[in-house]
């Protein structure tokens, strides 16, 4: 190029629209992100895809926001228009339209961060003091005599708890200690209500502390340290049913048991009456079955004992039969022995006559002695010696004088028959019948 020719003038750079949007997006990404913004929700909507779209505004500006499904699924409340919130995300440019937007990664109510920090500090302090220890948690009574209830008279939780208790245990009385459950005065009223119920112990066996759901600000009264210490001092188990299942407060950690809802708290202390009535019916049925089986067994034992005992006369008859049987066996045995001895005597008559004769004499003597013993065992011989067998009117053997009383009729069996007698007092003379003329 010749030095004398003029240089071309330098003009402004010409950007493509997409390139400029991309450059701006890069600049915003490098300059601001990540960013936290506080404002009021406006125009909130949730698409079928699960993504959320809304505007965040204050008195001097407005910013379009998009919250994709993954981040929206982590919300612990349902955002609404007018909510003051704090969002954390990335400032970006929606390049197809060139719109400035905030891609929201997390969203919470305004002021929640500071309250949550206070909650964590109080929780750590009380936990270090041992107020949350599992060892101090007490089991709930199986069948409370009276249930204490602390909640607001205007709370929906009161209706839920009373409805559940009336349905399940209408026979158990409920003692209500009303208190505010929200606001600056709520912690003091809750403490006073609990202490009022403590004065009713042991009539009150368990206490329910309940409130419906709400934001962390709404439930803040249940994060009060004095309230937590008062719950830990309770002489009876305390069930905390504050908020919804995802809500946790200091009261929940200090209570003996946490219920996810007020209704669940009522159900934990009220096993249905029908369940207990059914159990009683089952116990009664088992007792009746056991008693019937025992009575039947004892009756069978009694029948067996009676069959073995029988009447005394029957026992004597059986003994006589046994004696007769043994005597007959002995007789035949002697005959068989004598026959064998005779045969042996005949066989050895020539060489041992004296020996067999002596053996025969001994056997005969044994036979005589055995016969004598058998005769001595015969009950009839006892009667022949002047003894009698006494029986009462029921046929029972009389063995002691104490069994009889004057005027009783007895029967005396003698050797040749029976005589009917009447018992007279000792020393009295029996009247003899006059002989016939």
TIDREN-280914 format. One record per residue (C-alpha): residue number from 1; residue in three letters; x, y, z. Coordinates in pm, 1 decimal, padded with zeros to 6 digits, m for minus. Example, Ala and Ser with C-alpha at 12.3 -4.5 7.8 and 13.67 -1.06 7.14 Angstrom:
<rs>
{r 1, "ala", {01230.0, m00450.0, 00780.0}},
{r 2, "ser", {01367.0, m00106.0, 00714.0}},
</rs>
This chain:
<rs>
{r 1, "unk", {00000.0, 00000.0, 00000.0}},
{r 2, "unk", {00130.8, 00337.2, m00089.5}},
{r 3, "unk", {00212.4, 00567.4, 00198.7}},
{r 4, "unk", {00028.8, 00843.6, 00024.7}},
{r 5, "unk", {m00306.6, 00670.9, 00016.0}},
{r 6, "unk", {m00551.9, 00744.3, 00305.3}},
{r 7, "unk", {m00631.1, 00464.4, 00552.0}},
{r 8, "unk", {m00987.4, 00335.8, 00559.1}},
{r 9, "unk", {m01186.3, 00491.2, 00844.9}},
{r 10, "unk", {m01256.6, 00261.3, 01149.7}},
{r 11, "unk", {m01639.9, 00223.2, 01192.5}},
{r 12, "unk", {m01846.4, 00069.7, 01484.2}},
{r 13, "unk", {m01850.5, m00310.8, 01512.2}},
{r 14, "unk", {m02158.6, m00474.7, 01373.1}},
{r 15, "unk", {m02294.5, m00755.9, 01596.9}},
{r 16, "unk", {m02515.9, m01041.3, 01503.6}},
{r 17, "unk", {m02823.1, m01050.3, 01731.9}},
{r 18, "unk", {m02751.0, m01398.3, 01864.7}},
{r 19, "unk", {m02385.3, m01319.8, 01918.8}},
{r 20, "unk", {m02469.6, m01006.5, 02117.4}},
{r 21, "unk", {m02720.7, m01194.8, 02335.2}},
{r 22, "unk", {m02459.8, m01462.3, 02397.2}},
{r 23, "unk", {m02195.0, m01204.8, 02485.0}},
{r 24, "unk", {m02428.7, m01031.3, 02728.5}},
{r 25, "unk", {m02514.8, m01365.1, 02888.6}},
{r 26, "unk", {m02144.9, m01442.4, 02933.9}},
{r 27, "unk", {m02086.5, m01100.2, 03087.8}},
{r 28, "unk", {m02375.2, m01144.1, 03333.1}},
{r 29, "unk", {m02257.1, m01494.8, 03421.0}},
{r 30, "unk", {m01907.4, m01371.3, 03500.5}},
{r 31, "unk", {m02018.7, m01056.2, 03681.0}},
{r 32, "unk", {m02312.2, m01157.1, 03902.5}},
{r 33, "unk", {m02360.4, m01529.9, 03942.6}},
{r 34, "unk", {m02454.8, m01684.2, 04172.3}},
{r 35, "unk", {m02692.0, m01421.2, 04304.9}},
{r 36, "unk", {m02952.2, m01401.9, 04585.6}},
{r 37, "unk", {m03252.8, m01171.4, 04534.1}},
{r 38, "unk", {m03537.6, m01075.5, 04767.1}},
{r 39, "unk", {m03878.0, m00965.6, 04637.1}},
{r 40, "unk", {m04248.2, m01035.4, 04604.6}},
{r 41, "unk", {m04384.9, m01316.7, 04389.1}},
{r 42, "unk", {m04616.7, m01211.7, 04107.7}},
{r 43, "unk", {m04788.1, m01417.2, 03837.5}},
{r 44, "unk", {m04682.1, m01754.9, 03977.9}},
{r 45, "unk", {m04770.2, m02055.9, 03759.9}},
{r 46, "unk", {m04669.9, m02421.1, 03747.6}},
{r 47, "unk", {m04658.9, m02588.4, 03405.5}},
{r 48, "unk", {m04762.2, m02947.8, 03338.4}},
{r 49, "unk", {m04392.5, m03029.0, 03298.1}},
{r 50, "unk", {m04333.9, m02931.5, 03663.5}},
{r 51, "unk", {m04142.9, m02610.8, 03581.6}},
{r 52, "unk", {m04249.5, m02291.3, 03765.0}},
{r 53, "unk", {m04260.3, m01944.2, 03617.3}},
{r 54, "unk", {m04316.6, m01614.3, 03797.4}},
{r 55, "unk", {m04193.8, m01258.6, 03834.3}},
{r 56, "unk", {m04001.8, m01122.8, 04131.8}},
{r 57, "unk", {m04071.6, m00754.3, 04197.0}},
{r 58, "unk", {m04034.8, m00470.9, 04444.9}},
{r 59, "unk", {m04127.3, m00102.4, 04438.0}},
{r 60, "unk", {m03859.4, m00018.1, 04182.6}},
{r 61, "unk", {m03822.2, m00314.1, 03952.8}},
{r 62, "unk", {m03929.9, m00654.4, 03824.3}},
{r 63, "unk", {m03738.4, m00963.4, 03712.4}},
{r 64, "unk", {m03872.5, m01265.1, 03525.3}},
{r 65, "unk", {m03788.0, m01598.8, 03691.6}},
{r 66, "unk", {m03788.4, m01963.0, 03587.5}},
{r 67, "unk", {m03760.6, m02254.7, 03829.1}},
{r 68, "unk", {m03715.8, m02592.2, 03667.5}},
{r 69, "unk", {m03880.9, m02912.9, 03787.5}},
{r 70, "unk", {m03580.6, m03050.2, 03979.5}},
{r 71, "unk", {m03550.5, m02737.4, 04196.1}},
{r 72, "unk", {m03928.5, m02699.1, 04227.8}},
{r 73, "unk", {m03952.7, m03052.7, 04366.9}},
{r 74, "unk", {m03741.6, m02947.6, 04667.5}},
{r 75, "unk", {m03986.8, m02678.5, 04784.2}},
{r 76, "unk", {m04129.8, m02731.4, 05134.0}},
{r 77, "unk", {m04425.1, m02494.0, 05075.0}},
{r 78, "unk", {m04651.6, m02380.6, 04792.3}},
{r 79, "unk", {m04549.9, m02032.7, 04670.8}},
{r 80, "unk", {m04832.9, m01787.2, 04608.1}},
{r 81, "unk", {m04864.2, m01439.2, 04463.4}},
{r 82, "unk", {m04775.4, m01179.0, 04722.1}},
{r 83, "unk", {m04531.0, m01400.3, 04916.5}},
{r 84, "unk", {m04210.8, m01227.6, 05018.3}},
{r 85, "unk", {m03930.7, m01466.9, 04926.2}},
{r 86, "unk", {m03559.1, m01497.6, 04886.5}},
{r 87, "unk", {m03434.3, m01677.5, 04576.7}},
{r 88, "unk", {m03089.0, m01797.9, 04485.3}},
{r 89, "unk", {m02996.2, m01859.3, 04124.5}},
{r 90, "unk", {m02821.9, m01742.1, 03810.0}},
{r 91, "unk", {m02887.0, m01430.1, 03603.0}},
{r 92, "unk", {m02912.7, m01528.4, 03236.6}},
{r 93, "unk", {m03044.4, m01411.3, 02901.0}},
{r 94, "unk", {m03313.8, m01612.3, 02727.6}},
{r 95, "unk", {m03147.5, m01573.5, 02389.8}},
{r 96, "unk", {m03445.8, m01672.7, 02166.7}},
{r 97, "unk", {m03628.7, m01361.0, 02289.8}},
{r 98, "unk", {m03343.4, m01160.3, 02434.4}},
{r 99, "unk", {m03518.8, m01149.9, 02775.6}},
{r 100, "unk", {m03331.0, m01106.9, 03099.1}},
{r 101, "unk", {m03433.2, m01379.2, 03349.1}},
{r 102, "unk", {m03329.3, m01536.5, 03675.8}},
{r 103, "unk", {m03296.4, m01914.8, 03674.5}},
{r 104, "unk", {m03398.7, m02001.9, 04033.8}},
{r 105, "unk", {m03215.4, m02288.0, 04206.0}},
{r 106, "unk", {m03367.9, m02247.5, 04555.9}},
{r 107, "unk", {m03654.2, m02046.9, 04703.5}},
{r 108, "unk", {m03757.3, m01978.5, 05063.3}},
{r 109, "unk", {m03974.6, m01731.5, 05247.8}},
{r 110, "unk", {m03806.8, m01401.9, 05329.9}},
{r 111, "unk", {m03655.8, m01399.7, 05676.0}},
{r 112, "unk", {m03660.4, m01778.5, 05698.3}},
{r 113, "unk", {m03285.5, m01797.9, 05685.7}},
{r 114, "unk", {m03235.9, m01590.8, 06001.5}},
{r 115, "unk", {m03507.0, m01779.3, 06189.2}},
{r 116, "unk", {m03365.2, m02111.4, 06081.7}},
{r 117, "unk", {m03023.9, m02010.8, 06212.6}},
{r 118, "unk", {m03181.9, m01927.5, 06550.2}},
{r 119, "unk", {m03361.4, m02261.7, 06546.0}},
{r 120, "unk", {m03036.9, m02450.5, 06485.2}},
{r 121, "unk", {m02858.8, m02262.4, 06764.2}},
{r 122, "unk", {m03136.4, m02332.0, 07017.0}},
{r 123, "unk", {m03158.8, m02693.8, 06909.7}},
{r 124, "unk", {m02783.6, m02744.0, 06957.2}},
{r 125, "unk", {m02790.8, m02577.0, 07299.9}},
{r 126, "unk", {m03080.0, m02783.9, 07436.5}},
{r 127, "unk", {m02944.2, m03102.0, 07284.0}},
{r 128, "unk", {m02613.1, m03046.0, 07461.6}},
{r 129, "unk", {m02805.2, m03019.3, 07790.8}},
{r 130, "unk", {m02953.4, m03364.7, 07731.4}},
{r 131, "unk", {m03316.0, m03257.3, 07678.9}},
{r 132, "unk", {m03340.3, m03466.6, 07361.4}},
{r 133, "unk", {m03183.9, m03786.5, 07502.0}},
{r 134, "unk", {m03371.4, m04103.0, 07412.4}},
{r 135, "unk", {m03310.3, m04237.7, 07764.8}},
{r 136, "unk", {m03545.9, m03979.6, 07916.7}},
{r 137, "unk", {m03829.1, m04054.4, 07673.4}},
{r 138, "unk", {m04116.7, m04237.8, 07845.1}},
{r 139, "unk", {m04359.8, m04487.6, 07693.6}},
{r 140, "unk", {m04719.5, m04377.7, 07647.7}},
{r 141, "unk", {m04984.2, m04525.4, 07881.0}},
{r 142, "unk", {m05174.2, m04811.5, 07723.6}},
{r 143, "unk", {m05510.2, m04705.4, 07867.8}},
{r 144, "unk", {m05499.7, m04344.3, 07995.4}},
{r 145, "unk", {m05761.3, m04247.7, 08253.9}},
{r 146, "unk", {m05768.8, m03883.2, 08140.1}},
{r 147, "unk", {m05599.3, m03700.7, 07848.9}},
{r 148, "unk", {m05468.0, m03345.2, 07874.4}},
{r 149, "unk", {m05483.6, m03123.2, 07564.4}},
{r 150, "unk", {m05303.1, m02793.2, 07497.6}},
{r 151, "unk", {m05404.2, m02595.6, 07186.9}},
{r 152, "unk", {m05598.4, m02289.3, 07076.6}},
{r 153, "unk", {m05977.2, m02279.3, 07108.8}},
{r 154, "unk", {m05998.4, m02153.3, 06752.5}},
{r 155, "unk", {m05749.0, m02396.5, 06600.1}},
{r 156, "unk", {m05852.6, m02657.9, 06347.8}},
{r 157, "unk", {m05624.9, m02894.2, 06539.8}},
{r 158, "unk", {m05872.2, m02887.2, 06832.7}},
{r 159, "unk", {m06151.5, m03015.4, 06609.8}},
{r 160, "unk", {m05927.6, m03284.2, 06458.6}},
{r 161, "unk", {m05811.1, m03415.1, 06795.7}},
{r 162, "unk", {m06156.3, m03413.1, 06957.6}},
{r 163, "unk", {m06308.2, m03590.0, 06655.5}},
{r 164, "unk", {m06043.1, m03863.5, 06665.9}},
{r 165, "unk", {m06079.0, m03916.2, 07041.8}},
{r 166, "unk", {m06459.7, m03928.7, 07029.1}},
{r 167, "unk", {m06442.4, m04187.5, 06752.1}},
{r 168, "unk", {m06183.6, m04409.8, 06920.4}},
{r 169, "unk", {m06219.8, m04362.3, 07300.1}},
{r 170, "unk", {m06543.0, m04178.0, 07380.2}},
{r 171, "unk", {m06524.0, m04306.5, 07739.5}},
{r 172, "unk", {m06195.4, m04126.6, 07822.1}},
{r 173, "unk", {m06238.5, m03765.1, 07945.9}},
{r 174, "unk", {m06026.4, m03487.4, 07794.5}},
{r 175, "unk", {m05901.1, m03186.4, 07994.3}},
{r 176, "unk", {m05844.0, m02883.2, 07769.2}},
{r 177, "unk", {m05594.0, m02614.1, 07869.5}},
{r 178, "unk", {m05637.8, m02340.0, 07602.0}},
{r 179, "unk", {m05344.9, m02126.8, 07485.9}},
{r 180, "unk", {m05246.7, m01916.0, 07187.3}},
{r 181, "unk", {m05040.7, m02109.8, 06935.6}},
{r 182, "unk", {m04909.6, m01817.7, 06730.9}},
{r 183, "unk", {m04782.7, m01471.2, 06807.7}},
{r 184, "unk", {m04565.7, m01302.8, 07069.0}},
{r 185, "unk", {m04784.4, m01409.9, 07363.3}},
{r 186, "unk", {m04806.7, m01775.5, 07253.3}},
{r 187, "unk", {m04491.4, m01914.8, 07427.1}},
{r 188, "unk", {m04593.7, m01782.6, 07769.3}},
{r 189, "unk", {m04953.0, m01909.1, 07733.6}},
{r 190, "unk", {m04833.5, m02252.0, 07621.5}},
{r 191, "unk", {m04603.1, m02277.6, 07923.5}},
{r 192, "unk", {m04883.2, m02172.2, 08160.4}},
{r 193, "unk", {m05126.6, m02423.5, 08006.7}},
{r 194, "unk", {m04880.7, m02710.7, 08046.3}},
{r 195, "unk", {m04807.7, m02624.6, 08408.6}},
{r 196, "unk", {m05180.2, m02607.6, 08481.4}},
{r 197, "unk", {m05214.5, m02964.5, 08355.8}},
{r 198, "unk", {m04913.7, m03075.7, 08561.0}},
{r 199, "unk", {m05113.0, m02985.1, 08874.2}},
{r 200, "unk", {m05378.9, m03240.7, 08774.5}},
{r 201, "unk", {m05136.2, m03534.2, 08772.1}},
{r 202, "unk", {m05197.0, m03824.7, 08844.6}},
{r 203, "unk", {m05554.3, m03779.3, 08719.5}},
{r 204, "unk", {m05404.9, m03680.1, 08381.2}},
{r 205, "unk", {m05189.4, m03962.7, 08237.4}},
{r 206, "unk", {m05070.0, m03805.6, 07909.5}},
{r 207, "unk", {m05066.2, m03459.7, 07746.2}},
{r 208, "unk", {m05113.5, m03364.5, 07379.7}},
{r 209, "unk", {m04952.2, m03041.3, 07254.9}},
{r 210, "unk", {m05093.7, m02973.4, 06906.8}},
{r 211, "unk", {m05119.9, m02714.0, 06633.0}},
{r 212, "unk", {m05188.3, m02720.4, 06259.6}},
{r 213, "unk", {m04933.8, m02653.3, 05986.1}},
{r 214, "unk", {m04784.1, m02322.0, 05881.9}},
{r 215, "unk", {m04465.0, m02137.0, 05796.3}},
{r 216, "unk", {m04163.2, m02122.7, 06022.8}},
{r 217, "unk", {m04292.1, m01787.5, 06145.3}},
{r 218, "unk", {m04632.2, m01939.4, 06226.7}},
{r 219, "unk", {m04473.8, m02222.2, 06426.9}},
{r 220, "unk", {m04206.9, m02008.8, 06591.5}},
{r 221, "unk", {m04375.5, m02014.7, 06935.1}},
{r 222, "unk", {m04299.5, m02389.3, 06956.2}},
{r 223, "unk", {m03926.7, m02314.0, 06918.8}},
{r 224, "unk", {m03919.6, m02122.5, 07247.3}},
{r 225, "unk", {m03649.8, m02244.4, 07489.4}},
{r 226, "unk", {m03866.4, m02199.6, 07800.8}},
{r 227, "unk", {m04140.4, m02404.9, 07639.6}},
{r 228, "unk", {m03890.4, m02677.7, 07555.2}},
{r 229, "unk", {m03763.1, m02692.9, 07913.4}},
{r 230, "unk", {m04119.8, m02698.0, 08047.9}},
{r 231, "unk", {m04204.4, m02995.3, 07824.6}},
{r 232, "unk", {m03893.2, m03177.7, 07949.7}},
{r 233, "unk", {m04007.0, m03119.0, 08311.8}},
{r 234, "unk", {m04346.3, m03282.9, 08255.6}},
{r 235, "unk", {m04434.1, m03553.0, 08514.5}},
{r 236, "unk", {m04627.4, m03747.3, 08246.8}},
{r 237, "unk", {m04550.2, m03826.7, 07881.0}},
{r 238, "unk", {m04605.0, m03542.0, 07632.8}},
{r 239, "unk", {m04694.4, m03601.5, 07266.3}},
{r 240, "unk", {m04613.6, m03316.5, 07027.7}},
{r 241, "unk", {m04829.0, m03289.7, 06715.7}},
{r 242, "unk", {m04723.6, m02954.7, 06570.1}},
{r 243, "unk", {m04752.8, m02870.4, 06201.4}},
{r 244, "unk", {m04729.4, m03121.2, 05921.0}},
{r 245, "unk", {m04502.5, m03421.5, 05874.2}},
{r 246, "unk", {m04217.4, m03209.9, 05733.5}},
{r 247, "unk", {m04229.0, m02951.3, 06015.8}},
{r 248, "unk", {m03992.3, m02988.9, 06311.9}},
{r 249, "unk", {m03979.4, m02767.6, 06621.4}},
{r 250, "unk", {m03796.7, m02759.3, 06954.3}},
{r 251, "unk", {m04117.0, m02888.9, 07116.4}},
{r 252, "unk", {m04098.6, m03202.1, 06898.4}},
{r 253, "unk", {m03747.5, m03284.4, 07017.3}},
{r 254, "unk", {m03826.1, m03222.7, 07386.5}},
{r 255, "unk", {m04151.0, m03422.2, 07386.4}},
{r 256, "unk", {m04157.3, m03791.6, 07469.6}},
{r 257, "unk", {m04301.8, m03865.7, 07126.6}},
{r 258, "unk", {m04351.9, m03664.5, 06806.7}},
{r 259, "unk", {m04660.0, m03718.3, 06592.0}},
{r 260, "unk", {m04665.6, m03600.5, 06227.4}},
{r 261, "unk", {m05009.1, m03433.2, 06268.7}},
{r 262, "unk", {m05254.2, m03344.6, 06548.6}},
{r 263, "unk", {m05484.6, m03629.9, 06443.8}},
{r 264, "unk", {m05194.4, m03875.4, 06458.4}},
{r 265, "unk", {m05111.8, m03749.8, 06809.3}},
{r 266, "unk", {m05466.7, m03828.4, 06922.7}},
{r 267, "unk", {m05450.4, m04176.0, 06766.0}},
{r 268, "unk", {m05122.5, m04256.3, 06943.4}},
{r 269, "unk", {m05285.5, m04225.8, 07287.3}},
{r 270, "unk", {m05621.3, m04383.8, 07203.7}},
{r 271, "unk", {m05631.8, m04748.5, 07111.3}},
{r 272, "unk", {m05988.1, m04804.8, 06978.8}},
{r 273, "unk", {m06239.7, m04917.4, 07242.1}},
{r 274, "unk", {m06361.9, m05196.0, 07012.6}},
{r 275, "unk", {m06010.7, m05341.1, 07015.5}},
{r 276, "unk", {m06009.7, m05369.3, 07395.5}},
{r 277, "unk", {m06363.9, m05506.9, 07405.6}},
{r 278, "unk", {m06265.7, m05771.7, 07152.2}},
{r 279, "unk", {m05962.1, m05863.3, 07360.5}},
{r 280, "unk", {m06179.6, m05896.9, 07672.1}},
{r 281, "unk", {m06423.8, m06121.6, 07485.2}},
{r 282, "unk", {m06134.8, m06341.6, 07372.7}},
{r 283, "unk", {m05997.4, m06365.5, 07729.2}},
{r 284, "unk", {m06342.8, m06452.7, 07863.5}},
{r 285, "unk", {m06384.6, m06726.1, 07601.9}},
{r 286, "unk", {m06044.1, m06873.8, 07684.8}},
{r 287, "unk", {m06119.4, m06868.8, 08059.2}},
{r 288, "unk", {m06450.7, m07044.9, 08004.7}},
{r 289, "unk", {m06289.1, m07307.6, 07782.6}},
{r 290, "unk", {m06011.5, m07366.1, 08035.5}},
{r 291, "unk", {m06255.3, m07389.1, 08326.2}},
{r 292, "unk", {m06478.3, m07635.5, 08140.2}},
{r 293, "unk", {m06180.9, m07851.9, 08048.6}},
{r 294, "unk", {m06060.4, m07851.2, 08410.5}},
{r 295, "unk", {m06402.7, m07944.5, 08544.8}},
{r 296, "unk", {m06432.1, m08227.9, 08291.4}},
{r 297, "unk", {m06088.0, m08362.6, 08384.5}},
{r 298, "unk", {m06165.9, m08355.4, 08756.7}},
{r 299, "unk", {m06501.0, m08524.0, 08694.0}},
{r 300, "unk", {m06330.8, m08803.7, 08503.8}},
{r 301, "unk", {m06080.3, m08849.6, 08785.9}},
{r 302, "unk", {m06366.5, m08863.5, 09036.4}},
{r 303, "unk", {m06551.9, m09123.7, 08831.0}},
{r 304, "unk", {m06237.0, m09333.7, 08800.0}},
{r 305, "unk", {m06169.1, m09315.1, 09175.0}},
{r 306, "unk", {m06529.2, m09410.3, 09250.7}},
{r 307, "unk", {m06507.1, m09705.7, 09016.8}},
{r 308, "unk", {m06190.3, m09825.3, 09183.7}},
{r 309, "unk", {m06329.9, m09785.6, 09537.2}},
{r 310, "unk", {m06673.5, m09940.5, 09486.7}},
{r 311, "unk", {m06870.0, m10086.0, 09779.6}},
{r 312, "unk", {m06682.6, m10269.2, 10064.6}},
{r 313, "unk", {m06893.7, m10581.6, 10012.8}},
{r 314, "unk", {m06787.8, m10593.2, 09652.3}},
{r 315, "unk", {m06422.5, m10560.8, 09756.2}},
{r 316, "unk", {m06464.9, m10857.5, 09999.0}},
{r 317, "unk", {m06628.9, m11064.2, 09726.1}},
{r 318, "unk", {m06342.6, m10995.5, 09489.2}},
{r 319, "unk", {m06090.3, m11092.8, 09755.8}},
{r 320, "unk", {m06280.1, m11417.1, 09821.7}},
{r 321, "unk", {m06276.6, m11495.5, 09453.2}},
{r 322, "unk", {m05903.0, m11436.7, 09437.4}},
{r 323, "unk", {m05845.7, m11659.8, 09742.1}},
{r 324, "unk", {m06057.3, m11933.1, 09591.6}},
{r 325, "unk", {m05867.8, m11911.8, 09267.9}},
{r 326, "unk", {m05530.6, m11932.4, 09444.0}},
{r 327, "unk", {m05650.3, m12224.3, 09660.2}},
{r 328, "unk", {m05762.6, m12409.9, 09349.7}},
{r 329, "unk", {m05429.0, m12350.1, 09179.0}},
{r 330, "unk", {m05246.2, m12463.8, 09489.5}},
{r 331, "unk", {m05460.7, m12777.4, 09512.6}},
{r 332, "unk", {m05388.5, m12878.0, 09156.5}},
{r 333, "unk", {m05021.0, m12796.3, 09205.6}},
{r 334, "unk", {m05007.5, m13024.8, 09511.5}},
{r 335, "unk", {m05183.8, m13301.0, 09322.1}},
{r 336, "unk", {m04941.9, m13266.9, 09034.3}},
{r 337, "unk", {m04648.0, m13265.0, 09269.0}},
{r 338, "unk", {m04779.4, m13567.4, 09457.4}},
{r 339, "unk", {m04831.0, m13753.4, 09131.7}},
{r 340, "unk", {m04479.1, m13674.1, 09019.9}},
{r 341, "unk", {m04344.9, m13779.9, 09356.6}},
{r 342, "unk", {m04541.8, m14103.4, 09337.8}},
{r 343, "unk", {m04410.8, m14173.1, 08993.2}},
{r 344, "unk", {m04059.7, m14094.7, 09106.9}},
{r 345, "unk", {m04112.5, m14311.6, 09412.8}},
{r 346, "unk", {m04229.1, m14598.0, 09199.4}},
{r 347, "unk", {m03934.5, m14552.7, 08965.4}},
{r 348, "unk", {m03683.2, m14541.6, 09242.8}},
{r 349, "unk", {m03863.1, m14753.2, 09499.0}},
{r 350, "unk", {m03588.7, m14999.6, 09508.6}},
{r 351, "unk", {m03307.4, m14753.0, 09568.6}},
{r 352, "unk", {m03452.3, m14456.4, 09749.8}},
{r 353, "unk", {m03774.2, m14546.3, 09933.1}},
{r 354, "unk", {m03694.0, m14361.5, 10251.0}},
{r 355, "unk", {m03591.5, m14039.8, 10075.5}},
{r 356, "unk", {m03915.9, m14012.8, 09875.2}},
{r 357, "unk", {m04126.6, m14094.1, 10175.8}},
{r 358, "unk", {m03971.1, m13808.7, 10373.1}},
{r 359, "unk", {m04013.7, m13572.5, 10078.3}},
{r 360, "unk", {m04378.3, m13669.3, 10053.4}},
{r 361, "unk", {m04427.6, m13606.4, 10423.6}},
{r 362, "unk", {m04270.2, m13261.3, 10390.2}},
{r 363, "unk", {m04492.8, m13172.9, 10094.6}},
{r 364, "unk", {m04798.3, m13286.2, 10281.9}},
{r 365, "unk", {m04699.6, m13073.4, 10578.9}},
{r 366, "unk", {m04647.8, m12774.1, 10352.0}},
{r 367, "unk", {m04987.9, m12836.9, 10195.9}},
{r 368, "unk", {m05150.5, m12843.2, 10538.3}},
{r 369, "unk", {m04978.9, m12521.1, 10643.6}},
{r 370, "unk", {m05081.1, m12352.6, 10320.0}},
{r 371, "unk", {m05439.0, m12463.2, 10366.7}},
{r 372, "unk", {m05433.5, m12328.0, 10720.9}},
{r 373, "unk", {m05310.8, m11988.6, 10598.4}},
{r 374, "unk", {m05583.4, m11980.0, 10335.7}},
{r 375, "unk", {m05845.2, m12050.0, 10597.3}},
{r 376, "unk", {m05708.5, m11773.0, 10816.8}},
{r 377, "unk", {m05747.4, m11528.9, 10526.8}},
{r 378, "unk", {m06114.0, m11617.9, 10486.7}},
{r 379, "unk", {m06325.3, m11322.9, 10622.4}},
{r 380, "unk", {m06592.0, m11572.5, 10728.3}},
{r 381, "unk", {m06357.9, m11714.9, 10989.4}},
{r 382, "unk", {m06319.7, m11369.7, 11145.4}},
{r 383, "unk", {m06697.4, m11343.0, 11174.2}},
{r 384, "unk", {m06715.8, m11692.1, 11330.6}},
{r 385, "unk", {m06487.8, m11573.3, 11608.7}},
{r 386, "unk", {m06752.6, m11327.6, 11726.4}},
{r 387, "unk", {m06665.0, m11023.8, 11516.1}},
{r 388, "unk", {m06918.4, m10835.7, 11303.9}},
{r 389, "unk", {m06895.2, m10622.5, 10984.1}},
{r 390, "unk", {m07074.4, m10291.0, 11044.5}},
{r 391, "unk", {m07215.7, m10076.3, 10763.9}},
{r 392, "unk", {m07423.8, m09758.0, 10777.3}},
{r 393, "unk", {m07750.4, m09691.4, 10597.2}},
{r 394, "unk", {m07559.4, m09611.1, 10276.8}},
{r 395, "unk", {m07365.4, m09936.7, 10286.8}},
{r 396, "unk", {m07036.4, m09773.4, 10386.4}},
{r 397, "unk", {m06806.0, m09959.5, 10626.5}},
{r 398, "unk", {m06808.7, m09822.5, 10985.4}},
{r 399, "unk", {m06454.4, m09829.9, 11128.0}},
{r 400, "unk", {m06471.9, m09551.0, 11388.3}},
{r 401, "unk", {m06727.7, m09455.0, 11654.8}},
{r 402, "unk", {m06708.0, m09093.2, 11539.3}},
{r 403, "unk", {m06884.5, m09195.9, 11218.6}},
{r 404, "unk", {m07207.8, m09265.3, 11408.2}},
{r 405, "unk", {m07449.1, m09060.5, 11613.2}},
{r 406, "unk", {m07732.9, m09167.3, 11844.4}},
{r 407, "unk", {m08031.6, m09277.9, 11644.2}},
{r 408, "unk", {m07830.0, m09385.3, 11335.7}},
{r 409, "unk", {m07930.8, m09717.0, 11181.1}},
{r 410, "unk", {m07651.6, m09965.1, 11117.2}},
{r 411, "unk", {m07635.1, m10322.2, 10989.3}},
{r 412, "unk", {m07412.5, m10586.2, 11152.6}},
{r 413, "unk", {m07314.3, m10884.0, 10942.0}},
{r 414, "unk", {m07245.0, m11197.7, 11151.6}},
{r 415, "unk", {m07124.9, m11541.2, 11057.4}},
{r 416, "unk", {m07478.3, m11671.7, 10993.1}},
{r 417, "unk", {m07660.5, m11357.4, 10878.1}},
{r 418, "unk", {m07722.9, m10984.7, 10929.6}},
{r 419, "unk", {m07881.1, m10787.9, 11217.3}},
{r 420, "unk", {m08025.8, m10432.5, 11192.0}},
{r 421, "unk", {m07924.7, m10211.6, 11487.2}},
{r 422, "unk", {m07988.1, m09859.4, 11615.0}},
{r 423, "unk", {m07719.6, m09650.2, 11790.2}},
{r 424, "unk", {m07803.8, m09536.8, 12147.3}},
{r 425, "unk", {m07614.4, m09287.6, 12368.3}},
{r 426, "unk", {m07325.3, m09422.9, 12573.9}},
{r 427, "unk", {m07439.2, m09553.7, 12914.2}},
{r 428, "unk", {m07804.2, m09582.0, 12808.3}},
{r 429, "unk", {m07978.0, m09917.0, 12826.2}},
{r 430, "unk", {m08129.5, m10040.9, 12509.5}},
{r 431, "unk", {m08495.9, m10125.6, 12533.8}},
{r 432, "unk", {m08564.6, m10491.5, 12476.0}},
{r 433, "unk", {m08888.7, m10588.9, 12310.6}},
{r 434, "unk", {m09142.4, m10766.4, 12534.5}},
{r 435, "unk", {m09170.2, m11139.0, 12468.7}},
{r 436, "unk", {m09494.8, m11249.0, 12319.3}},
{r 437, "unk", {m09748.3, m11381.0, 12575.3}},
</rs>
